[in-house]
């Protein structure tokens, strides 16, 4: 893909940790009809920290289970492999980017937003004929460029935040001014280096500009879900649904305000649950 990022900047991406092998296995398993659920659960279980994080979420009040779930096989039996796989993806990815001492609160905020976008996308996916697990993963990865920028360019990241919060400059415009590129492009190049599917790369690159041809239902869904996620974090979702005019993405998806409100009813509870992987 064409990019306006200089080669020396792209080279800095190689300083980031590689994609965890467990996460790569999880992503690749989406299209594997012959997947051996037991074997993949064992692979997840070989990472003690990952297992602890997943079980912490499984045992959260959101699921309301009778008794404590103490193993991944038991979690799969109770919740189903798709749910456990999504939780493992979230736990695995956050483990690949340890929260830095300087900027830890900002990193946590970015992950919370990514989780919220992933949950919104997963809940809306069945209504727009998109695979729910793919939607969750795309939402989880859509802002990976911002997390990478925080890790690699902390001073510039702070300058960008100052421009957006104190001067009201649009986020992507501020990034272009300071860095010469935006987080969508940067994140897409990172996902390419991780050899992830093109549809996930495109969703990250164009989640702010989904109208660029050719359009994609997954990219449209992530655009809409990111907007809804920001509103959820500000506790203004229902105000947004009742007053904001529909954008091109939501019109192409054919989503109504009522459908969105019904689908997203459990976002807050799910977000509180999945955020346990950060602790």
C-alpha positions in Angstrom: 0.0 0.0 0.0 1.1 3.6 -0.6 2.1 5.5 2.5 3.3 9.0 3.4 5.4 7.6 6.2 9.1 7.9 5.8 11.2 4.7 5.8 13.0 5.6 9.0 9.7 6.1 10.8 8.5 2.7 9.5 11.7 1.2 10.8 10.8 2.2 14.3 7.8 -0.1 14.2 10.3 -3.0 14.3 11.2 -1.8 17.8 7.7 -2.8 19.0 7.3 -6.4 20.3 6.1 -8.9 17.7 2.5 -10.1 17.7 2.1 -12.7 20.4 2.1 -16.2 18.9 -1.1 -17.0 20.8 -2.9 -14.0 19.3 -1.8 -14.9 15.8 -3.1 -18.4 16.3 -6.4 -17.0 17.5 -6.8 -14.6 14.5 -5.9 -17.4 12.0 -8.4 -19.7 13.6 -11.4 -17.5 12.6 -11.4 -19.1 9.1 -10.5 -22.6 10.1 -13.5 -24.8 9.9 -11.6 -27.7 11.3 -10.3 -25.9 14.3 -9.6 -28.2 17.3 -11.1 -26.2 20.1 -9.4 -28.3 22.8 -6.0 -27.9 21.3 -6.4 -24.1 21.0 -7.7 -23.8 24.5 -4.6 -25.7 25.7 -2.4 -23.3 23.7 -4.0 -20.4 25.5 -3.6 -22.2 28.8 0.2 -22.5 28.3 0.4 -18.7 29.0 -0.3 -18.4 32.8 -0.8 -14.6 32.8 -3.1 -14.8 29.8 -5.1 -17.5 31.5 -5.4 -15.5 34.7 -6.6 -12.5 32.8 -9.2 -14.4 30.9 -10.5 -16.2 34.0 -10.7 -12.8 35.8 -13.1 -11.6 33.1 -15.1 -14.9 33.0 -15.7 -14.7 36.7 -16.8 -11.0 36.7 -20.3 -10.1 37.8 -21.4 -9.5 34.2 -21.6 -13.2 33.4 -23.4 -14.0 36.7 -22.1 -17.6 36.8 -23.0 -20.0 39.6 -19.7 -20.9 41.3 -16.1 -19.9 40.2 -14.8 -21.0 36.8 -11.2 -22.1 37.5 -10.0 -23.4 34.1 -10.1 -22.5 30.4 -11.8 -25.8 29.4 -14.5 -25.0 31.9 -14.8 -21.4 30.6 -15.2 -22.8 27.1 -18.0 -25.1 28.3 -19.8 -22.4 30.1 -19.4 -19.4 27.7 -18.6 -21.1 24.4 -15.3 -20.9 22.5 -16.1 -17.7 20.6 -16.5 -15.7 23.8 -13.4 -17.1 25.4 -11.4 -16.6 22.2 -12.5 -12.9 22.1 -11.5 -12.4 25.7 -8.1 -14.1 25.1 -7.5 -11.8 22.1 -8.0 -8.8 24.3 -5.8 -10.1 27.1 -3.1 -11.2 24.7 -2.9 -7.9 22.8 -2.7 -5.7 25.9 0.0 -8.0 27.2 2.0 -7.3 24.1 2.0 -3.5 24.9 2.9 -3.1 28.6 1.5 0.1 29.9 4.5 2.6 30.1 5.3 4.3 33.5 5.1 7.7 31.8 1.7 7.8 30.0 0.2 4.8 31.7 -3.1 6.6 32.3 -3.3 7.6 28.6 -2.5 4.1 27.5 -5.2 2.7 29.7 -7.7 5.2 28.3 -6.8 4.1 24.7 -7.3 0.4 25.6 -10.6 1.1 27.3 -11.7 2.9 24.1 -10.5 0.0 22.0 -12.4 -2.5 24.2 -15.5 -0.4 24.0 -15.3 -0.1 20.2 -14.7 -3.9 20.0 -17.8 -4.6 22.1 -20.0 -2.2 20.1 -18.8 -3.8 16.8 -19.4 -7.3 18.1 -23.0 -6.4 19.3 -23.9 -4.7 16.0 -22.2 -7.2 13.7 -25.1 -9.7 13.4 -27.4 -6.9 12.3 -25.2 -5.9 9.4 -24.0 -9.3 8.2 -20.5 -9.1 9.5 -18.8 -11.9 11.5 -19.0 -11.0 15.1 -15.5 -12.2 16.1 -13.9 -10.4 13.2 -15.8 -7.3 14.2 -14.5 -7.6 17.7 -10.9 -8.0 16.6 -11.1 -5.1 14.1 -12.5 -2.9 16.9 -9.8 -4.0 19.3 -7.1 -3.1 16.7 -8.6 0.0 15.2 -6.6 2.5 17.3 -3.4 0.4 17.5 -1.6 3.2 15.7 -2.3 5.6 18.6 -0.9 3.0 21.1 2.2 2.5 18.9 2.7 6.3 18.7 2.5 6.6 22.5 5.1 3.9 22.8 7.5 5.2 20.1 6.9 8.9 20.1 5.8 9.9 23.6 6.8 13.6 23.3 5.1 14.0 20.0 2.0 12.2 21.3 1.8 14.7 24.2 2.2 17.6 21.7 -0.7 16.1 19.7 -2.9 15.8 22.7 -2.2 19.4 23.7 -3.3 20.5 20.2 -6.5 18.6 20.4 -7.5 19.4 24.0 -6.3 23.0 24.4 -6.6 24.3 20.8 -9.5 22.1 19.5 -7.5 20.8 16.6 -8.9 17.7 15.0 -7.0 14.6 16.1 -5.9 13.5 12.6 -5.0 17.1 11.6 -2.9 17.4 14.8 -1.1 14.2 14.0 -0.4 15.3 10.4 0.9 18.6 11.7 3.3 17.1 14.2 4.3 13.8 12.6 3.3 14.1 8.9 1.0 11.1 9.1 -1.9 9.9 11.1 -2.5 7.0 13.5 -4.7 5.1 11.1 -1.9 4.9 8.5 0.7 4.1 11.2 -1.5 1.4 12.7 -2.2 -0.1 9.3 1.5 -0.4 8.6 2.0 -2.1 12.0 -0.7 -4.6 11.2 0.9 -5.3 7.9 4.1 -6.1 9.6 2.2 -8.5 11.8 0.8 -10.2 8.6 -2.8 -9.7 9.7 -5.7 -10.0 7.1 -6.1 -7.1 4.7 -9.7 -6.5 6.0 -8.3 -5.8 9.5 -5.6 -3.5 8.1 -8.1 -1.6 6.0 -10.5 -1.1 9.0 -7.6 0.4 11.0 -6.4 2.6 8.2 -9.8 4.1 7.2 -11.9 3.9 10.4 -12.0 7.8 10.4 -12.5 8.0 6.6 -14.8 5.0 5.6 -16.2 6.7 2.5 -12.9 6.2 0.6 -13.6 3.8 -2.2 -13.9 0.8 -2.3 -16.0 1.0 0.9 -16.1 -2.0 3.2 -18.9 -3.2 5.6 -16.3 -4.0 8.2 -14.6 -0.6 8.0 -18.1 1.1 8.1 -18.9 -0.9 11.2 -15.7 0.1 12.9 -16.2 3.8 12.0 -19.7 3.7 13.5 -18.6 1.6 16.5 -15.8 4.0 17.3 -18.2 6.9 17.3 -20.6 5.0 19.6 -17.7 4.0 21.8 -16.7 7.6 22.4 -20.3 8.4 23.2 -20.5 5.5 25.6 -17.4 6.7 27.4 -19.0 10.1 27.8 -22.4 8.6 28.8 -24.0 10.4 25.9 -24.9 7.4 23.6 -28.6 7.8 23.7 -28.3 11.6 23.2 -26.2 10.9 20.1 -28.6 8.3 18.8 -31.5 10.7 19.2 -30.0 13.8 17.8 -27.0 13.1 15.5 -27.7 12.9 11.7 -26.6 9.5 10.2 -23.2 9.5 8.4 -22.4 7.6 5.2 -21.2 4.5 7.1 -24.3 4.0 9.1 -26.5 4.6 6.1 -24.6 2.0 4.0 -25.0 -0.5 6.9 -28.7 0.2 7.0 -28.8 0.5 10.8 -31.6 2.4 12.5 -31.5 4.3 15.7 -33.7 1.7 17.4 -31.5 -1.2 16.3 -28.4 0.5 17.6 -30.0 1.4 21.0 -31.3 -2.2 21.4 -28.0 -3.8 20.4 -25.8 -1.6 22.6 -27.9 -1.9 25.8 -25.2 -4.1 27.5 -22.1 -2.1 26.5 -21.4 -0.6 29.8 -21.6 -3.9 31.7 -19.5 -5.7 29.2 -16.9 -2.9 29.2 -16.6 -3.0 33.0 -16.1 -6.8 32.7 -13.5 -6.9 30.0 -11.5 -4.1 31.4 -10.3 -6.5 34.1 -7.7 -7.7 31.7 -5.8 -4.5 32.2 -5.2 -5.2 35.9 
